[in-house]
Amino acid sequence: MARTAIGIDIGGTQIKAALVDDTGAVLKNARVKTPLELNELRRALKDLLAGIADDGIAGVGVACKGIIDPATTRVECLPGNMGYVEGSVLSSLVCEALDAEVPVFADNDARVALVGECVWGAAKGRRDVLMFTLGTGIGGGILSGGRILRGHGGIAGHLGHVNADPDGAPCICGNHGCLETVFSARVIESDAYSALHRGLVTSFAGSLPSCEDVFAAAARGDETALWIVNRGARKMGAAVAGLLHALDPEIVIIGGQMAGAGATLFEPVRNEVAWRTRTLLRREVPIVPPQVADPTGVAGAAALVFQSEVAAMVS
């Protein structure tokens, strides 16, 4: 009989939870809009878990934005609209919501996505992997020598805050010109709105096109959409190339919301990386989408529970 665990993904817009078995299959799931204050978060977790909890679960894994201490599950830093969670201990919130004491593991959401790939996906059996999660911002994780890289203060792997433009726009982290200020869903949507505001003729849907709308238009050959996507992908590719020279991974995994664009995203990024690394690296590093079937983050969170070696990776 398959073991089960609960995976929870706490994001800036939604909180998702699921009952996941030890093959990574999602058995039951639910989601709610992310609350605006801590007591509302407590109620939301209780309601979510009531619908999916199962007797005899092996534990709960939590993926959360920000800087999480996996040893204590305390949220050390969480900029933006979820700042009210800073200082909270996620294991306490989960056990309170379940009204039971269970093992709880937690880490930054992008690191957790990489853990899922280590257990069930593209990073399984590998020792050196770079992973990006592209959405409203950019998250990341680094597997180095078979261990998740955390760094001295737990900051390592925040790849969205690699600098891409020293004179660029302010970032949520307090820096200027971070990678996520030049290539993310928000940036693409902002560029699309700017194009419409300037009166350019495009095939974007609606007056406020989404990131998906822009990628779909680019896939159809819309010139403005292609310009927006390719400009961002070029900057993304340049950042990836720099990290390949620094870290020399076996593969690069690009996941998150934007990975659903497929070749429209991957081809220009691969092309940019290839010419920038051909002289020194002298090998092609595969740049691939995730292989974990669930894209919401809950399966990766559950992976924290299932494998003792994974728990060691994030310690």
N, C-alpha and C positions, 0 to 999 in steps of 0.2 A: 504494500500500500504506500502511495506517495506521501511524503511529508509535505506539510504546508507551512507557509509563513505569510505574514502581512507585510506588504510594501506600501510606504506612504511617500508621496512627493509633495513637498510644500513649496509652491511657486508663488510668484508675485501676483498672478491673476487667478489661479485655481489651486485647490488642494485635491490631490487624487489619492485614492487608496484602493488596494486590491488584495484578494487572497490569491497567492501564487504557489504552485507546486514546485517540487525540486527539479523539474525539467525546464522551468521558466515559463510554464503555461499559466495564463491568467484565468482563474476559475470564476471569480466574482469581482466586480469593480464598482466604484462610485466616485463622484466628484462634486465639489461645491465651489462657489466663488470664494476667493481668499478674503477673510474678514479684515476689518479695519482696526480691531483692537484685541487685546489678549484674551479677555473673557469670552468674546465671540469666537475666538480660535478654539478655546476649550470646548465650547458647545458644538462647534462644527466637527471637531475630531470625534466627540462622543457620538454624534449622529452618524457620521461616516462609518465608524467602526462597528456600530450596532448592526449595520446592514450587511457586513461582510465577515465579521469575526466567526471563527470556527473553533470547536473544542479541540484541544491538543495541538495548537499551533506551536511550531518550534521557536518562534520569536517574532519580533517586529523590526524591520529595517526602515530607516527614515532618511530620505534625501531632502536637503534643504538648501536654499540659497545662502550665500555668505560663508563665514569662517566658522566651522564647527570643530569642537574638540572631540574626537572619537572616543577618547578614554572616559570622558564624563558625559558626553552628548550635550554639552553646554554650547549655546549659540554665543560665540565670542564677538562677532561683528556682523551686522546685517544692514547695509546702507539701503536707503530708498523707503518705499511705502510700508515695509515690514519691520522698521526699526524697533517697534514695540516688542518684538520677540527677543531682542538682545538680552543676554543674561539668563534666559530661560533654559531649563534642562529638559531636553526633548523626551528623555526616558520617563521623567516624572509626568509630563503632559500626556504621554501615551498610556502609561499605566493607570493614570487617573481616568482617562477616557474609557479604558477597558474595564475599570474597576477590578483589576487583577495585576499581580506582579509577574511579568514575563521578561525574558531577555530582550533588550532593546539596543540596536546598533544604529549609529547615525554618522553622516558625513556630508560634505558639500555635494550638491546635486550632480555636478559634472564629474567629480571623482567617483560618485556612486554609479554613474552611467558606465564609466570605464571598468569598474568592478564587475558589472553585469556582463560586459564584453569579455572579461577575463574568465568568467565562469561558463558562459554559454555562447559567446559570440566570436567576433573577429580577432580578439586578443588571446583567445584560449591557447595555451601552450607556448605563448611568446613571452619574452623577458623585457623587451624595450619597445614601448608603444607610446605614441602621442595621440591624444584625443581632443577634439574640439566639439562643443555643442553650440550650434548656431541658432539663436532665437531672437528674442527682444534684445538680448545682449549676447556676449560670447563667454562661455565657460570652457574649462579645460581640465585635463588630467594627464599625468605623466607616469608611465610605468618604466622604471629604470632598474635593470638587474633583477627583475622579477618582483619588485616592491613598488607600491604607490609612493611617489615622491611627495613629501610634505614640507621639507625645509625646516629651518630653525624655529620659525614661529608659526608654522602651519599654513603659510601663504602660498607655497609652491603649487604651480599648476593653474594659477589664475591667468590663463593665456589671453583672455580678452583685454588684459591691461598691459600687454606688451605694447610699447610705444610705436605707433605707425606714422605719426606726424607731430614733431615737437612743437609746432605752431598751431596745432589743431584745436578742435572744439573742447570745451570742458567736459570731463567725464564724471560719472557718479562717484568714482573712487577719489576724486580730488585732484587728479592729474589732468593733463590736457593731451589730446591726440591719441588716446588709447585705440587699439585695434577695433574695439566695439563701437567707437565713435565714427569709424569710417566704413565698417561693413557689419551690419546686423539688420534684423527685420525692421527695426525702428528707422535706421538710416535709409534703407531702401524705400520705405513708405514716405519718409520725409522728402527724399529726392523726387519721388513720383509726384507728390503734391506740389513741390516747387515747379516741376515741369508743366503741370496743368495750370498753375498760377501764372506762369509766363506765357500761356496761350499755345503751347505746343500741341499739335494734333497727334493723339495716341489712341491705342485701342484699350487703354485701361478701363476697367469697369467701375462706374460710379465716380463721385466727386472726391472720395477718400479711399483710393485704392489700397488694398492690402498687399503685403509682401507676396502672397500667393498669386494675386492678380498680376503683379509686375513680372514675376517669373513665367507665368503662363503667357503673357504678352511677348516676352522675350523668346520663348519657345516657338511662337508663331512668326517670329521675324520682325516684330515691332522695333523700329530703329531706336526710339527713345528708351524703351525698356532694355534693349541690348546694351545701350550705352551705360545705363545705370548699373546693370548687373555686371558687365565686364569691367567697368571702372572699379567697383568694389571687389570683384574677384581678383583683379590684378593686385590690389593692396593686400588682400588676404593671402594670395600666393606668395607675395614677397615676404610676409611675416612668417609663413610656414617654412619657406626656404631658409630663412635665418635660423629658425629653430632646428631644422634638420642639421645644419652645420654645427649647432651647439650640442645637440643631444644624440644625433645619429641613430634614430629609431629604426626598427624593422618595418613598421607600417605606420600610417597616419589614418585615424578614423575620424570622419566628419559626420556628426549626428545632429540631432535637434530638429526643430521645425523646418529650417531651410534645406535640410538634406533631402526632403521630399521633392525638391526641384529636379533631382536627378542630374542628367548630363548637362543641363543648362547651367548648373552650378559647378559640377565636378570637372568638366572639360576645361574651362578657362583657368581654374585653379591648378589643375594638373599641368597645363601648358606653361603657366607662369613658373611653377616650381621646377619643371624640367630644365628650362634654359638657365635658371639661376643656380642650379646645383650641379650641372653637367661636368664642370671642370674639376672641382674638388671632390665631390662625393663619388663620381664615376659609377653610379648605379641608380637604377630607378627605384624609388621608394613608393610602394603601392599606396594610393590615397583612396580609401574605400568607405562606403556607408556602413553603419552598424549592422550586425547580424542578429542581435536580439530582436525578436519579433515585435515586442511591445515597445512603442516609441514614447510612452508617457512618463517613463522613469520609475514606475512602480516595480517592475520586474528586477531592475538593477538594485533597487532598495532591498527587495527580498533576498537578493543574492548575498547581501551582507550577513544574513542569518545562516545560510545553508552550508557555507564552506569555512572550516576553521582556518584554512590557509589564507582565505580572503580576509578574515578578521585580522590575521597577522600582517597582511599587506598594508592595512590602513592604520596600524598601531604606531 
